[in-house]
Amino acid sequence: MTQKDITFVADFLTEHFNEAPELYNRKGKYFNVERVGQYLKDEDDDLVSPPNTEGNQWFNFLKNSTHLKESPLLFPYYPEKSLHFVKKQMEGVIDRCLQKPADVIGKSVHQAVCMSLYKTSQSEDSTPQLFKLPFLWNDKTSNIHYVLFTILENSISKIHILRRHTDTSRSVSNGILAVDFGNFLNNSINESSDSRCYSCLDAHFYDDETVTVVLKESVEQEGKERVLAQLPLS
């Protein structure tokens, strides 16, 4: 260590670990702990060196505001407590806020329809992920809910579109269908090629009428292995 390092450590110890007789009657160590570390301790004891809030503009603003002083919308401040304590307090408040909506929403959810998409082996360890790219879209104009996805084992060149009416008592035509990309782009890219085949890398709704897909050419060729296509739902 250099003399500068030693001086730095000595100054740190002198500043933060001086004896503090006024703390002798308090629980814990009889010296001032490092001011940052005390906020991160996993304990609910009061801070050994609480911050000085005198002159703080925010506290002065709250103190002088009759409407905000006792507002239930403001999270209470605990100047004597660590961040660990405040975090636990806030988590408790958030849990209580979310519990009622979770109960109400949970009781209102029910199964509208059941479709068998594919079958897997009994052993979960050997089962690959077959369901990919689930993308949800809600058409508020026609009240139709869409799900885009692909099934790898079935065909990597197909994208499936599931349609359900937001009113579960109503049905829609072509509730589920598949679009096979295969070699449908051959005429537009290369008239003479019959070997090109495309699989879907990603798919999202662009708007209520259009689906955007990223296609990958199965035979890698520089400059022609990716295609961005806009497909009308109609």
Steps between C-alpha positions, in 0.01 A plus 500: 500500500613853433507770768199656326301176544590479869402863554167442324416201722611682813284800414204270436542329840546830676187647347262205533623292795565759773370414842158647559419519875147620424430157347618292796149443630372385162493150363781404266854624446633801689627686196364664188461245220573586140210722390407314180522145635260568786214546252551155348512288814247220523359610834221716638705689761520877485785654303810579703560817297163620365510759221465869570181621328533860611460731202369225273270670249263205467444466877453874536248492216300219666515667840355823361228330291176441689368268226808280459613480862258220588434372148453119482645510147849580627708212631601578860862589567701319765817707558626264771463179296710324235398441139446134588228600748339742252510235227312251717243765593444591135471136392233448764300798375528387136394144590190633674419722200525210255321237708144624439535539120667157486205342683240674282677427171578143600135424576385654170733290278360180352586268213317591179639234266757221499704406192755223467798645312750217531595200713827450684674211669430414864849603610520878535881490502516371143223724364630789289331838495250477215284807554675819385436866422175544693397855412167646613298767322160646576298653217274741688308593184369149435545373858723215387794366700789346302788273598789441260724197560702226333529129583851379424425129475206555268669720242747779539367659180153555648368773724172441681237767562246442775196730504249536781222750556545703818140407580552132585138419413564588136714310249695607191556325171840333451567500874846360435690476173857457380689696237767295323780718363688215335612620158225755435759776446685323221322683219586839646863421582618252241268367227714195424556374854284219637716412797459805722302450817437750779443466872364766736748658743257749653151638447311798642184687413585825323142628535148355502527403132864403455746244637876559476718188477874441484575201277819299476606317187576135575793498255741767622615736229680822567267796469184292453457312826252742668171643376278758669140458377179688566202268464137623494273295727242482224 
